[in-house]
Amino acid sequence: MNENTNRYETTLPFKDDHLLLPDNYELCRKRLINLHKTLKRDPELLKAYDNIFREQLSLGIIEQIDTANSNPGQLHYLPHHPVVRFDKDTTKVRAVFDASAKIKGSPSLKDCLHKGSQLTPLIFYILLRFRC
């Protein structure tokens, strides 16, 4: 429990022998430029998407970083894009992060993390037992 934010925090479950993550700044920068061009066509969507990140920043979910004081392998960016659902009443726009993004010949963040348990097949059996 982080005493300052009153939130639980944990580290990512990295594999012991994972390769060093590359500095993928240019990849993310190019994706962000293209995303911004697309979002500029719909100012309301751009504002809604911007509000997501402003809220996350104010809540401490994301943070600004100091690139000058970072060591190689400690700084990795996550490209993102909006998912828009006009049929939803509550959250019409949400940000989706791409942990599978990689630079040719280097690992992605997803490649460096342990996989969790596959829970989806269990749901069927849980529901089936519940019905019985």
Order of alpha helices (4+ residues) and beta strands (2+ residues): alpha-alpha-beta-beta-alpha-alpha
